[in-house]
């Protein structure tokens, strides 16, 4: 994630990293992001679901504005001006990592 411009010094980094781990284990969590994924991460980090969501959104948006939009992971994404939603980013990231490991 660092090569995408997401700094490990911000809270969103560790929340996104944990979300990726959970989604690799249970792909269906992408459809249950507010009902299950955020609460799972919040519980683990002793915070609230809304803070998890906000920190992830901030990390993604900041990295997007600083050039992440040009990364090959987003080739073919129709909406290039607006940063991806949290679930969209996690989906792209998990898919990209799976592709790279083949």
The first five atom37 places (N, CA, C, CB, O) and aatype in JSON, in Angstrom:
{
  "aatype": [20, 20, 20, 20, 20, 20, 20, 20, 20, 20, 20, 20, 20, 20, 20, 20, 20, 20, 20, 20, 20, 20, 20, 20, 20, 20, 20, 20, 20, 20, 20, 20, 20, 20, 20, 20, 20, 20, 20, 20, 20, 20, 20, 20, 20, 20, 20, 20, 20, 20, 20, 20, 20, 20, 20, 20, 20, 20, 20, 20, 20, 20, 20, 20, 20, 20, 20, 20, 20, 20, 20, 20, 20, 20, 20, 20, 20, 20, 20, 20, 20, 20, 20, 20, 20, 20, 20, 20, 20, 20, 20, 20, 20, 20, 20, 20, 20, 20, 20, 20, 20, 20],
  "atom_mask": [
    [1, 1, 1, 1, 1],
    [1, 1, 1, 1, 1],
    [1, 1, 1, 1, 1],
    [1, 1, 1, 1, 1],
    [1, 1, 1, 1, 1],
    [1, 1, 1, 1, 1],
    [1, 1, 1, 1, 1],
    [1, 1, 1, 1, 1],
    [1, 1, 1, 1, 1],
    [1, 1, 1, 1, 1],
    [1, 1, 1, 1, 1],
    [1, 1, 1, 1, 1],
    [1, 1, 1, 1, 1],
    [1, 1, 1, 1, 1],
    [1, 1, 1, 1, 1],
    [1, 1, 1, 1, 1],
    [1, 1, 1, 1, 1],
    [1, 1, 1, 1, 1],
    [1, 1, 1, 1, 1],
    [1, 1, 1, 1, 1],
    [1, 1, 1, 1, 1],
    [1, 1, 1, 1, 1],
    [1, 1, 1, 1, 1],
    [1, 1, 1, 1, 1],
    [1, 1, 1, 1, 1],
    [1, 1, 1, 1, 1],
    [1, 1, 1, 1, 1],
    [1, 1, 1, 1, 1],
    [1, 1, 1, 1, 1],
    [1, 1, 1, 1, 1],
    [1, 1, 1, 1, 1],
    [1, 1, 1, 1, 1],
    [1, 1, 1, 1, 1],
    [1, 1, 1, 1, 1],
    [1, 1, 1, 1, 1],
    [1, 1, 1, 1, 1],
    [1, 1, 1, 1, 1],
    [1, 1, 1, 1, 1],
    [1, 1, 1, 1, 1],
    [1, 1, 1, 1, 1],
    [1, 1, 1, 1, 1],
    [1, 1, 1, 1, 1],
    [1, 1, 1, 1, 1],
    [1, 1, 1, 1, 1],
    [1, 1, 1, 1, 1],
    [1, 1, 1, 1, 1],
    [1, 1, 1, 1, 1],
    [1, 1, 1, 1, 1],
    [1, 1, 1, 1, 1],
    [1, 1, 1, 1, 1],
    [1, 1, 1, 1, 1],
    [1, 1, 1, 1, 1],
    [1, 1, 1, 1, 1],
    [1, 1, 1, 1, 1],
    [1, 1, 1, 1, 1],
    [1, 1, 1, 1, 1],
    [1, 1, 1, 1, 1],
    [1, 1, 1, 1, 1],
    [1, 1, 1, 1, 1],
    [1, 1, 1, 1, 1],
    [1, 1, 1, 1, 1],
    [1, 1, 1, 1, 1],
    [1, 1, 1, 1, 1],
    [1, 1, 1, 1, 1],
    [1, 1, 1, 1, 1],
    [1, 1, 1, 1, 1],
    [1, 1, 1, 1, 1],
    [1, 1, 1, 1, 1],
    [1, 1, 1, 1, 1],
    [1, 1, 1, 1, 1],
    [1, 1, 1, 1, 1],
    [1, 1, 1, 1, 1],
    [1, 1, 1, 1, 1],
    [1, 1, 1, 1, 1],
    [1, 1, 1, 1, 1],
    [1, 1, 1, 1, 1],
    [1, 1, 1, 1, 1],
    [1, 1, 1, 1, 1],
    [1, 1, 1, 1, 1],
    [1, 1, 1, 1, 1],
    [1, 1, 1, 1, 1],
    [1, 1, 1, 1, 1],
    [1, 1, 1, 1, 1],
    [1, 1, 1, 1, 1],
    [1, 1, 1, 1, 1],
    [1, 1, 1, 1, 1],
    [1, 1, 1, 1, 1],
    [1, 1, 1, 1, 1],
    [1, 1, 1, 1, 1],
    [1, 1, 1, 1, 1],
    [1, 1, 1, 1, 1],
    [1, 1, 1, 1, 1],
    [1, 1, 1, 1, 1],
    [1, 1, 1, 1, 1],
    [1, 1, 1, 1, 1],
    [1, 1, 1, 1, 1],
    [1, 1, 1, 1, 1],
    [1, 1, 1, 1, 1],
    [1, 1, 1, 1, 1],
    [1, 1, 1, 1, 1],
    [1, 1, 1, 1, 1],
    [1, 1, 1, 1, 1]
  ],
  "atom_positions": [
    [[0.83, -1.2, 0.0], [0.0, 0.0, 0.0], [0.87, 1.25, 0.0], [-0.94, 0.0, 1.21], [0.45, 2.31, -0.47]],
    [[2.07, 1.12, 0.53], [2.95, 2.29, 0.55], [3.29, 2.75, -0.86], [4.22, 1.97, 1.32], [3.39, 3.95, -1.11]],
    [[3.47, 1.82, -1.79], [3.8, 2.21, -3.16], [2.63, 2.93, -3.83], [4.2, 0.99, -3.97], [2.8, 3.57, -4.86]],
    [[1.45, 2.82, -3.25], [0.28, 3.54, -3.75], [0.19, 4.93, -3.15], [-0.99, 2.75, -3.46], [-0.64, 5.74, -3.58]],
    [[1.02, 5.21, -2.17], [1.02, 6.52, -1.54], [0.25, 6.59, -0.24], [0.46, 7.51, -2.48], [0.0, 7.68, 0.28]],
    [[-0.12, 5.44, 0.3], [-0.82, 5.42, 1.59], [0.23, 5.26, 2.68], [-1.9, 4.26, 1.66], [0.9, 4.23, 2.77]],
    [[0.36, 6.27, 3.49], [1.4, 6.3, 4.52], [1.05, 5.38, 5.69], [1.61, 7.72, 5.02], [-0.09, 5.4, 6.17]],
    [[2.0, 4.57, 6.14], [1.75, 3.71, 7.29], [1.61, 4.48, 8.6], [2.85, 2.7, 7.42], [1.25, 3.91, 9.63]],
    [[1.88, 5.77, 8.56], [1.78, 6.58, 9.78], [0.34, 7.03, 10.07], [2.67, 7.8, 9.65], [0.07, 7.54, 11.16]],
    [[-0.56, 6.83, 9.13], [-1.94, 7.25, 9.38], [-2.81, 6.04, 9.72], [-2.52, 7.99, 8.15], [-2.55, 4.93, 9.28]],
    [[-3.83, 6.28, 10.52], [-4.69, 5.2, 11.0], [-5.34, 4.42, 9.87], [-5.75, 5.75, 11.91], [-5.5, 3.21, 9.96]],
    [[-5.71, 5.12, 8.81], [-6.37, 4.45, 7.7], [-5.56, 3.32, 7.11], [-6.69, 5.45, 6.63], [-6.12, 2.34, 6.61]],
    [[-4.24, 3.45, 7.15], [-3.35, 2.41, 6.62], [-3.6, 1.08, 7.32], [-1.88, 2.82, 6.77], [-3.81, 0.06, 6.66]],
    [[-3.57, 1.09, 8.66], [-3.73, -0.17, 9.38], [-5.15, -0.71, 9.25], [-3.38, 0.02, 10.84], [-5.35, -1.93, 9.27]],
    [[-6.14, 0.17, 9.12], [-7.51, -0.3, 8.94], [-7.69, -0.93, 7.57], [-8.5, 0.85, 9.12], [-8.34, -1.97, 7.44]],
    [[-7.12, -0.32, 6.54], [-7.21, -0.89, 5.19], [-6.47, -2.22, 5.14], [-6.62, 0.09, 4.14], [-6.97, -3.19, 4.57]],
    [[-5.3, -2.27, 5.75], [-4.53, -3.51, 5.78], [-5.35, -4.63, 6.42], [-3.2, -3.31, 6.54], [-5.36, -5.76, 5.92]],
    [[-6.01, -4.33, 7.53], [-6.83, -5.34, 8.21], [-8.04, -5.72, 7.35], [-7.29, -4.82, 9.58], [-8.42, -6.89, 7.31]],
    [[-8.64, -4.75, 6.69], [-9.78, -5.03, 5.82], [-9.39, -5.98, 4.69], [-10.35, -3.73, 5.23], [-10.14, -6.89, 4.35]],
    [[-8.22, -5.77, 4.13], [-7.73, -6.63, 3.05], [-7.57, -8.07, 3.56], [-6.38, -6.1, 2.49], [-7.93, -9.02, 2.86]],
    [[-7.03, -8.23, 4.75], [-6.86, -9.56, 5.33], [-8.22, -10.24, 5.49], [-6.13, -9.48, 6.69], [-8.39, -11.39, 5.1]],
    [[-9.18, -9.52, 6.05], [-10.51, -10.08, 6.25], [-11.19, -10.43, 4.93], [-11.38, -9.11, 7.03], [-11.81, -11.49, 4.82]],
    [[-11.07, -9.56, 3.93], [-11.73, -9.8, 2.65], [-11.09, -10.97, 1.91], [-11.69, -8.54, 1.78], [-11.78, -11.7, 1.2]],
    [[-9.8, -11.15, 2.06], [-9.16, -12.33, 1.46], [-9.74, -13.61, 2.04], [-7.63, -12.29, 1.68], [-9.91, -14.61, 1.34]],
    [[-10.04, -13.56, 3.33], [-10.6, -14.73, 4.01], [-12.08, -14.92, 3.67], [-10.42, -14.61, 5.52], [-12.56, -16.05, 3.52]],
    [[-12.81, -13.8, 3.56], [-14.26, -13.85, 3.32], [-14.63, -12.77, 2.31], [-15.06, -13.67, 4.65], [-14.91, -11.63, 2.68]],
    [[-14.64, -13.13, 1.04], [-14.93, -12.19, -0.04], [-16.28, -11.5, 0.12], [-14.89, -12.91, -1.38], [-16.44, -10.35, -0.28]],
    [[-17.24, -12.18, 0.71], [-18.58, -11.61, 0.87], [-18.61, -10.37, 1.78], [-19.52, -12.66, 1.42], [-19.6, -9.65, 1.79]],
    [[-17.55, -10.13, 2.52], [-17.49, -8.95, 3.39], [-17.55, -7.65, 2.59], [-16.22, -8.98, 4.24], [-17.93, -6.6, 3.12]],
    [[-17.18, -7.7, 1.31], [-17.27, -6.49, 0.48], [-18.71, -6.01, 0.37], [-16.69, -6.76, -0.92], [-18.95, -4.81, 0.2]],
    [[-19.66, -6.92, 0.45], [-21.07, -6.55, 0.42], [-21.64, -6.25, 1.8], [-21.88, -7.65, -0.22], [-22.8, -5.83, 1.92]],
    [[-20.85, -6.45, 2.8], [-21.28, -6.24, 4.19], [-20.34, -5.27, 4.91], [-21.33, -7.58, 4.95], [-20.06, -5.41, 6.1]],
    [[-19.87, -4.3, 4.16], [-18.8, -3.44, 4.68], [-19.24, -2.65, 5.91], [-18.34, -2.48, 3.6], [-18.47, -2.54, 6.87]],
    [[-20.45, -2.09, 5.9], [-20.88, -1.29, 7.06], [-21.46, -2.15, 8.17], [-21.9, -0.26, 6.63], [-21.41, -1.78, 9.34]],
    [[-22.02, -3.3, 7.82], [-22.65, -4.13, 8.84], [-21.69, -5.08, 9.53], [-23.76, -4.93, 8.22], [-21.89, -5.43, 10.69]],
    [[-20.63, -5.5, 8.83], [-19.7, -6.45, 9.43], [-18.24, -6.03, 9.41], [-19.83, -7.76, 8.75], [-17.55, -6.1, 10.42]],
    [[-17.76, -5.57, 8.25], [-16.33, -5.3, 8.12], [-15.87, -4.16, 9.03], [-15.99, -4.97, 6.67], [-14.93, -4.34, 9.81]],
    [[-16.51, -3.0, 8.93], [-16.1, -1.88, 9.8], [-16.22, -2.23, 11.28], [-16.95, -0.64, 9.5], [-15.3, -1.93, 12.04]],
    [[-17.32, -2.85, 11.71], [-17.4, -3.21, 13.13], [-16.31, -4.19, 13.59], [-18.75, -3.82, 13.42], [-15.82, -4.08, 14.71]],
    [[-15.93, -5.14, 12.71], [-14.87, -6.08, 13.07], [-13.55, -5.35, 13.28], [-14.71, -7.15, 11.97], [-12.83, -5.61, 14.25]],
    [[-13.25, -4.43, 12.38], [-12.0, -3.67, 12.48], [-12.05, -2.74, 13.69], [-11.75, -2.86, 11.19], [-11.06, -2.61, 14.41]],
    [[-13.18, -2.1, 13.89], [-13.33, -1.18, 15.03], [-13.13, -1.9, 16.35], [-14.7, -0.51, 15.0], [-12.46, -1.4, 17.25]],
    [[-13.71, -3.08, 16.46], [-13.58, -3.84, 17.7], [-12.11, -4.19, 17.96], [-14.44, -5.12, 17.64], [-11.61, -4.07, 19.08]],
    [[-11.43, -4.63, 16.92], [-10.03, -5.01, 17.05], [-9.14, -3.84, 17.48], [-9.52, -5.59, 15.74], [-8.17, -4.02, 18.21]],
    [[-9.49, -2.63, 17.01], [-8.67, -1.46, 17.29], [-9.28, -0.54, 18.36], [-8.46, -0.68, 16.02], [-8.8, 0.57, 18.58]],
    [[-10.32, -1.02, 19.01], [-10.98, -0.29, 20.11], [-11.38, 1.12, 19.7], [-10.06, -0.24, 21.32], [-11.01, 2.11, 20.34]],
    [[-12.14, 1.19, 18.61], [-12.66, 2.47, 18.12], [-14.06, 2.23, 17.57], [-11.71, 3.09, 17.03], [-14.64, 1.17, 17.8]],
    [[-14.6, 3.19, 16.85], [-15.94, 3.05, 16.3], [-15.89, 2.75, 14.81], [-16.76, 4.31, 16.57], [-14.9, 3.03, 14.13]],
    [[-16.98, 2.19, 14.31], [-17.09, 1.9, 12.88], [-16.98, 3.16, 12.04], [-18.41, 1.21, 12.58], [-16.35, 3.16, 10.98]],
    [[-17.58, 4.24, 12.51], [-17.53, 5.48, 11.73], [-16.12, 6.05, 11.66], [-18.48, 6.52, 12.34], [-15.74, 6.64, 10.65]],
    [[-15.35, 5.88, 12.71], [-13.95, 6.35, 12.67], [-13.11, 5.49, 11.73], [-13.34, 6.32, 14.08], [-12.23, 6.0, 11.04]],
    [[-13.38, 4.21, 11.71], [-12.69, 3.31, 10.78], [-13.0, 3.73, 9.35], [-13.1, 1.83, 11.03], [-12.1, 3.88, 8.53]],
    [[-14.27, 3.92, 9.05], [-14.69, 4.31, 7.7], [-14.05, 5.63, 7.29], [-16.21, 4.43, 7.63], [-13.54, 5.75, 6.18]],
    [[-14.09, 6.6, 8.17], [-13.55, 7.93, 7.87], [-12.03, 7.89, 7.66], [-13.89, 8.9, 9.01], [-11.53, 8.52, 6.73]],
    [[-11.31, 7.16, 8.49], [-9.86, 7.06, 8.37], [-9.46, 6.37, 7.06], [-9.26, 6.31, 9.56], [-8.51, 6.78, 6.4]],
    [[-10.2, 5.33, 6.7], [-9.93, 4.64, 5.44], [-10.21, 5.57, 4.26], [-10.77, 3.36, 5.33], [-9.42, 5.65, 3.32]],
    [[-11.32, 6.26, 4.31], [-11.7, 7.18, 3.23], [-10.65, 8.27, 3.07], [-13.08, 7.81, 3.5], [-10.27, 8.62, 1.95]],
    [[-10.18, 8.81, 4.19], [-9.16, 9.86, 4.16], [-7.85, 9.34, 3.54], [-8.9, 10.4, 5.59], [-7.25, 10.02, 2.71]],
    [[-7.43, 8.16, 3.94], [-6.2, 7.58, 3.41], [-6.28, 7.37, 1.91], [-5.89, 6.25, 4.11], [-5.34, 7.67, 1.18]],
    [[-7.41, 6.85, 1.45], [-7.6, 6.58, 0.02], [-7.67, 7.88, -0.76], [-8.87, 5.75, -0.2], [-7.04, 8.01, -1.81]],
    [[-8.44, 8.83, -0.27], [-8.6, 10.1, -0.99], [-7.27, 10.86, -1.08], [-9.65, 10.97, -0.29], [-6.94, 11.41, -2.13]],
    [[-6.53, 10.9, 0.01], [-5.24, 11.6, 0.01], [-4.27, 10.96, -0.98], [-4.63, 11.6, 1.42], [-3.62, 11.66, -1.76]],
    [[-4.18, 9.64, -0.95], [-3.28, 8.94, -1.87], [-3.74, 9.14, -3.32], [-3.22, 7.44, -1.53], [-2.91, 9.27, -4.22]],
    [[-5.05, 9.15, -3.55], [-5.59, 9.35, -4.89], [-5.18, 10.71, -5.44], [-7.12, 9.21, -4.89], [-4.76, 10.84, -6.59]],
    [[-5.3, 11.72, -4.59], [-4.94, 13.08, -5.0], [-3.44, 13.24, -5.21], [-5.42, 14.08, -3.95], [-3.0, 14.14, -5.93]],
    [[-2.65, 12.37, -4.59], [-1.19, 12.44, -4.71], [-0.64, 11.48, -5.76], [-0.55, 12.14, -3.38], [0.56, 11.18, -5.76]],
    [[-1.49, 11.0, -6.66], [-1.01, 10.22, -7.79], [-1.38, 8.75, -7.84], [0.41, 10.31, -7.82], [-1.03, 8.07, -8.81]],
    [[-2.08, 8.24, -6.83], [-2.45, 6.82, -6.86], [-3.32, 6.51, -8.07], [-3.18, 6.44, -5.57], [-3.34, 5.38, -8.55]],
    [[-4.04, 7.49, -8.57], [-4.95, 7.28, -9.71], [-4.21, 6.77, -10.94], [-5.68, 8.58, -10.05], [-4.82, 6.16, -11.82]],
    [[-2.9, 7.01, -11.01], [-2.11, 6.61, -12.17], [-1.51, 5.21, -12.03], [-1.02, 7.6, -12.4], [-0.84, 4.74, -12.95]],
    [[-1.74, 4.56, -10.91], [-1.18, 3.22, -10.7], [-1.89, 2.22, -11.62], [-1.33, 2.79, -9.21], [-3.08, 2.35, -11.89]],
    [[-1.13, 1.23, -12.1], [-1.68, 0.24, -13.02], [-2.86, -0.53, -12.45], [-0.6, -0.73, -13.42], [-3.67, -1.07, -13.2]],
    [[-2.97, -0.58, -11.13], [-4.08, -1.28, -10.5], [-5.43, -0.7, -10.93], [-3.95, -1.21, -8.98], [-6.44, -1.41, -10.95]],
    [[-5.44, 0.58, -11.28], [-6.7, 1.24, -11.64], [-6.88, 1.39, -13.15], [-6.77, 2.6, -10.99], [-7.8, 2.08, -13.59]],
    [[-6.02, 0.76, -13.94], [-6.21, 0.78, -15.39], [-7.59, 0.19, -15.71], [-5.08, -0.02, -16.12], [-7.95, -0.87, -15.21]],
    [[-8.32, 0.87, -16.53], [-9.65, 0.4, -16.91], [-10.76, 0.89, -16.0], [-9.66, -1.08, -16.93], [-11.94, 0.67, -16.29]],
    [[-10.42, 1.54, -14.91], [-11.45, 2.1, -14.03], [-12.06, 3.31, -14.73], [-10.88, 2.49, -12.62], [-11.33, 4.24, -15.07]],
    [[-13.37, 3.3, -14.96], [-13.99, 4.39, -15.73], [-13.93, 5.76, -15.04], [-15.43, 4.05, -16.01], [-13.77, 6.77, -15.72]],
    [[-14.05, 5.8, -13.75], [-14.07, 7.08, -13.01], [-12.67, 7.37, -12.51], [-15.09, 7.03, -11.82], [-12.26, 6.83, -11.48]],
    [[-11.93, 8.23, -13.22], [-10.54, 8.51, -12.86], [-10.39, 9.78, -12.02], [-9.71, 8.64, -14.11], [-9.38, 9.95, -11.34]],
    [[-11.37, 10.65, -12.06], [-11.25, 11.92, -11.32], [-11.57, 11.75, -9.84], [-12.18, 12.96, -11.94], [-10.93, 12.36, -8.99]],
    [[-12.55, 10.94, -9.55], [-13.0, 10.77, -8.17], [-12.33, 9.55, -7.54], [-14.53, 10.64, -8.1], [-12.19, 8.52, -8.2]],
    [[-11.92, 9.66, -6.29], [-11.28, 8.53, -5.62], [-12.29, 7.39, -5.43], [-10.7, 8.97, -4.25], [-13.49, 7.63, -5.31]],
    [[-11.79, 6.16, -5.39], [-12.7, 5.02, -5.2], [-13.28, 5.0, -3.8], [-11.97, 3.71, -5.48], [-12.68, 5.51, -2.85]],
    [[-14.45, 4.42, -3.69], [-15.05, 4.21, -2.37], [-14.21, 3.16, -1.65], [-16.56, 3.76, -2.47], [-13.44, 2.44, -2.28]],
    [[-14.36, 3.08, -0.35], [-13.56, 2.14, 0.44], [-13.69, 0.71, -0.07], [-13.98, 2.2, 1.89], [-12.69, 0.03, -0.28]],
    [[-14.92, 0.26, -0.28], [-15.12, -1.12, -0.73], [-14.54, -1.33, -2.12], [-16.62, -1.47, -0.73], [-13.99, -2.4, -2.41]],
    [[-14.65, -0.34, -2.97], [-14.09, -0.43, -4.32], [-12.57, -0.54, -4.25], [-14.52, 0.79, -5.17], [-11.97, -1.36, -4.94]],
    [[-11.95, 0.29, -3.43], [-10.49, 0.24, -3.28], [-10.05, -1.13, -2.77], [-10.0, 1.34, -2.33], [-9.12, -1.72, -3.32]],
    [[-10.7, -1.63, -1.74], [-10.34, -2.93, -1.17], [-10.48, -4.02, -2.23], [-11.22, -3.26, 0.06], [-9.62, -4.9, -2.35]],
    [[-11.55, -3.97, -2.99], [-11.77, -4.94, -4.05], [-10.66, -4.89, -5.1], [-13.12, -4.7, -4.71], [-10.11, -5.93, -5.47]],
    [[-10.34, -3.69, -5.56], [-9.26, -3.53, -6.53], [-7.95, -4.06, -5.96], [-9.12, -2.05, -6.94], [-7.2, -4.76, -6.65]],
    [[-7.66, -3.71, -4.71], [-6.39, -4.09, -4.1], [-6.27, -5.6, -3.95], [-6.25, -3.41, -2.74], [-5.23, -6.17, -4.28]],
    [[-7.31, -6.25, -3.45], [-7.3, -7.71, -3.28], [-7.15, -8.4, -4.64], [-8.59, -8.19, -2.56], [-6.38, -9.35, -4.77]],
    [[-7.89, -7.92, -5.63], [-7.81, -8.5, -6.97], [-6.42, -8.32, -7.56], [-8.87, -7.87, -7.9], [-5.86, -9.24, -8.15]],
    [[-5.87, -7.13, -7.41], [-4.54, -6.82, -7.94], [-3.48, -7.71, -7.29], [-4.2, -5.33, -7.7], [-2.62, -8.25, -7.99]],
    [[-3.54, -7.84, -5.98], [-2.57, -8.69, -5.29], [-2.69, -10.15, -5.73], [-2.77, -8.58, -3.77], [-1.68, -10.83, -5.91]],
    [[-3.9, -10.62, -5.89], [-4.11, -12.01, -6.34], [-3.53, -12.21, -7.73], [-5.62, -12.37, -6.33], [-2.9, -13.22, -8.01]],
    [[-3.75, -11.23, -8.59], [-3.24, -11.29, -9.96], [-1.71, -11.3, -9.97], [-3.76, -10.11, -10.77], [-1.1, -12.06, -10.72]],
    [[-1.1, -10.47, -9.14], [0.35, -10.37, -9.09], [1.0, -11.63, -8.52], [0.75, -9.16, -8.26], [2.15, -11.93, -8.84]],
    [[0.29, -12.36, -7.69], [0.84, -13.56, -7.06], [0.79, -14.78, -7.98], [0.11, -13.85, -5.78], [1.41, -15.8, -7.68]],
    [[0.06, -14.68, -9.07], [-0.08, -15.83, -9.99], [1.16, -16.0, -10.83], [-1.3, -15.65, -10.89], [1.22, -16.92, -11.66]]
  ]
}
